[in-house]
Amino acid sequence: MFGAVRLGLKAWEKGEKDTELMHRVRIVKSLIKRQISSMSTAKLLDSDLSSKQVAYILKGAENSVEFISNYSISPDNEIIPVYVKYYVDSKDHDNLVVLESPILTLHYQNLQDAVGIDKGKNNSHVLLEDVHDVMFEYLNRRGDGSSGWQDFWNTGLNKPVGFPAAIKITFSLEEIPFSLVVKIMSDYEIPGRVKK
C-alpha cells in the first residue's frame, strides 16, 4: 500500500513539474514572438551616408539572432526602440539568453556598435536554462515565388536582401521538443504604417 502511495506522489510531482515547465516555455515563446513580430523593418539611413546607402538591420546565425525591436521585454527599459540579441550561452549549461539595450545612436560598423548599447550594464537575461539543440532558421522569399529555410541571415549597409518572411526557433528542454515560427511583416505590409 505504501508503495502505491509513493508511486502516486512521484507521479503527482512529475505532473506538477511538467506543468510548470510548459507554463514557462509558453510565456517565453509568447515574449519572443511579440518582440520578433515588433521588429523594426524600416530602411534606416545614416545621416553621414548618402541617401543611396540603406541599412536593414537583422543578423541571424544558427545559434543567435540580432535585430531592432519596437517592443521591450525588459521591465526596467523605458526607451524604445531596443537592440535585441537572442543567443545560446554555453558557459555552464546551454541557456537561452536575451540581451536587450535601448538604442542610443546608429552607425554601421557592426550591429552591436551600431545601436550604441551600454556595455557597462548587464542587459542580458536567461530565459530558459539547460536547453538543447537550439536552432534559429530564416524563411527566404525567393524572386521566383518559392521559399526555403536557411540557417543564416545577414543584412546591413547596402545589402538589399531585406528581411526573411519568418524566423523559426527550435529547441528541446528536458527531452521535449519545442518550436516557434514568427512571421515578419515589413513596414509596407503592416496596415497603418507610413510608407517611406
C-alpha positions as CSV (number, residue, x, y, z in Angstrom):
1,M,0.0,0.0,0.0
2,F,2.8,2.4,0.9
3,G,4.5,1.6,-2.5
4,A,1.3,2.7,-4.3
5,V,1.1,5.9,-2.3
6,R,4.8,6.7,-3.0
7,L,4.3,6.0,-6.7
8,G,1.2,8.2,-6.8
9,L,3.2,11.1,-5.1
10,K,6.0,10.7,-7.6
11,A,3.5,10.9,-10.5
12,W,1.9,14.0,-8.9
13,E,5.3,15.7,-8.5
14,K,6.3,14.9,-12.1
15,G,3.0,16.2,-13.4
16,E,3.4,19.5,-11.4
17,K,7.0,19.8,-12.7
18,D,5.8,19.2,-16.3
19,T,3.0,21.8,-15.9
20,E,5.5,24.4,-14.6
21,L,7.9,23.7,-17.5
22,M,5.1,24.0,-20.1
23,H,3.9,27.2,-18.5
24,R,7.4,28.8,-18.5
25,V,8.0,27.7,-22.1
26,R,4.6,29.2,-23.2
27,I,5.5,32.5,-21.5
28,V,9.0,32.7,-23.1
29,K,7.6,31.8,-26.5
30,S,5.0,34.5,-26.2
31,L,7.6,37.1,-25.2
32,I,9.9,36.1,-28.1
33,K,7.0,36.1,-30.6
34,R,5.9,39.6,-29.5
35,Q,9.4,41.0,-29.7
36,I,10.2,39.5,-33.1
37,S,6.8,40.5,-34.6
38,S,7.5,44.0,-33.4
39,M,10.8,44.1,-35.2
40,S,11.6,47.4,-36.9
41,T,11.8,46.6,-40.6
42,A,12.1,50.2,-41.9
43,K,15.0,51.2,-44.1
44,L,17.4,53.0,-41.8
45,L,19.6,55.8,-43.2
46,D,22.7,57.2,-41.5
47,S,23.0,60.9,-41.7
48,D,26.7,60.6,-42.6
49,L,25.8,58.4,-45.6
50,S,24.4,59.3,-49.0
51,S,20.7,58.6,-49.5
52,K,21.7,55.6,-51.7
53,Q,23.3,53.8,-48.8
54,V,20.5,52.0,-46.9
55,A,20.7,49.7,-43.9
56,Y,18.3,47.0,-42.9
57,I,19.4,45.7,-39.5
58,L,18.9,42.0,-38.9
59,K,21.7,39.5,-38.4
60,G,20.9,35.8,-38.0
61,A,23.0,32.8,-37.4
62,E,22.2,29.2,-36.4
63,N,22.6,29.9,-32.7
64,S,21.7,33.6,-32.5
65,V,19.6,36.4,-34.0
66,E,20.1,40.2,-33.6
67,F,17.6,43.0,-34.6
68,I,15.9,46.2,-33.6
69,S,12.5,45.9,-32.0
70,N,9.8,48.4,-31.1
71,Y,8.9,46.2,-28.1
72,S,10.9,45.7,-24.9
73,I,10.5,42.6,-22.7
74,S,12.7,44.1,-20.0
75,P,10.7,45.7,-17.2
76,D,13.4,48.3,-16.4
77,N,13.7,49.6,-20.0
78,E,11.6,52.5,-20.9
79,I,13.3,53.6,-24.1
80,I,12.0,52.3,-27.4
81,P,13.3,51.0,-29.9
82,V,15.7,48.5,-28.5
83,Y,18.6,46.4,-29.8
84,V,17.9,42.7,-29.2
85,K,20.0,39.6,-29.4
86,Y,18.8,36.1,-28.6
87,Y,21.6,33.6,-28.2
88,V,22.8,30.4,-26.5
89,D,25.2,30.9,-23.6
90,S,27.2,27.7,-23.1
91,K,29.3,28.7,-20.1
92,D,27.9,26.2,-17.6
93,H,24.8,24.8,-19.4
94,D,23.2,25.8,-22.6
95,N,20.9,28.7,-21.7
96,L,18.7,30.6,-24.0
97,V,19.5,34.3,-23.3
98,V,18.2,37.6,-24.4
99,L,20.4,40.7,-24.4
100,E,18.4,43.9,-24.8
101,S,19.5,47.5,-24.7
102,P,18.0,50.9,-25.7
103,I,19.3,52.4,-28.9
104,L,21.3,55.4,-28.3
105,T,22.9,56.0,-31.7
106,L,23.0,54.5,-35.2
107,H,26.1,53.8,-37.3
108,Y,27.1,50.7,-39.2
109,Q,30.5,49.1,-38.3
110,N,28.8,46.1,-36.7
111,L,25.3,45.6,-35.3
112,Q,26.2,45.9,-31.5
113,D,28.2,49.1,-32.1
114,A,25.5,50.4,-34.5
115,V,23.0,50.7,-31.7
116,G,25.4,52.2,-29.1
117,I,24.4,49.9,-26.3
118,D,25.6,50.5,-22.7
119,K,28.3,47.9,-22.5
120,G,28.9,48.7,-18.8
121,K,25.4,47.5,-17.8
122,N,24.4,43.8,-17.8
123,N,21.4,43.8,-20.1
124,S,21.2,40.1,-20.5
125,H,18.5,37.8,-19.0
126,V,18.4,34.0,-19.0
127,L,15.0,32.9,-20.5
128,L,15.4,29.1,-20.4
129,E,18.1,27.1,-18.6
130,D,19.6,23.8,-19.9
131,V,18.2,23.9,-23.4
132,H,19.5,21.7,-26.1
133,D,19.5,21.7,-29.9
134,V,18.7,25.4,-30.2
135,M,18.5,26.5,-33.8
136,F,17.4,29.7,-35.5
137,E,16.2,29.5,-39.1
138,Y,15.1,32.2,-41.6
139,L,12.5,31.8,-44.3
140,N,13.8,33.2,-47.5
141,R,11.4,34.5,-50.1
142,R,13.0,34.0,-53.5
143,G,12.4,36.0,-56.6
144,D,10.8,33.1,-58.4
145,G,8.0,32.8,-55.8
146,S,9.5,29.9,-53.9
147,S,10.7,29.9,-50.4
148,G,13.0,27.9,-48.1
149,W,14.5,27.8,-44.7
150,Q,18.2,28.8,-44.3
151,D,20.4,28.9,-41.2
152,F,21.8,32.5,-41.6
153,W,20.6,35.9,-42.5
154,N,22.8,38.9,-42.7
155,T,21.5,42.4,-43.7
156,G,23.3,45.6,-43.2
157,L,24.7,48.5,-45.1
158,N,23.9,48.3,-48.8
159,K,22.6,44.7,-48.5
160,P,19.2,45.0,-50.2
161,V,18.2,41.5,-49.1
162,G,15.6,42.9,-46.7
163,F,14.1,40.6,-44.1
164,P,13.1,37.0,-44.0
165,A,9.4,36.1,-44.3
166,A,9.6,34.4,-40.9
167,I,12.0,33.3,-38.1
168,K,11.8,29.8,-36.7
169,I,13.3,28.8,-33.3
170,T,13.6,25.2,-32.3
171,F,14.9,23.7,-29.1
172,S,14.5,20.9,-26.7
173,L,14.1,21.1,-22.9
174,E,14.1,18.0,-20.7
175,E,13.9,15.9,-23.9
176,I,10.7,17.7,-25.1
177,P,11.0,19.4,-28.5
178,F,9.6,22.9,-28.9
179,S,9.2,25.1,-32.0
180,L,8.2,28.7,-32.6
181,V,7.6,30.3,-36.0
182,V,7.1,34.1,-36.1
183,K,6.0,35.8,-39.3
184,I,7.8,39.1,-40.1
185,M,5.8,41.8,-41.8
186,S,7.7,44.6,-43.4
187,D,6.6,48.1,-42.8
188,Y,4.9,48.1,-46.2
189,E,2.7,45.1,-45.1
190,I,1.6,46.5,-41.8
191,P,-1.7,48.4,-42.0
192,G,-1.5,52.0,-40.7
193,R,2.3,52.3,-41.0
194,V,3.5,55.2,-43.1
195,K,5.3,54.1,-46.3
196,K,8.6,55.9,-46.9
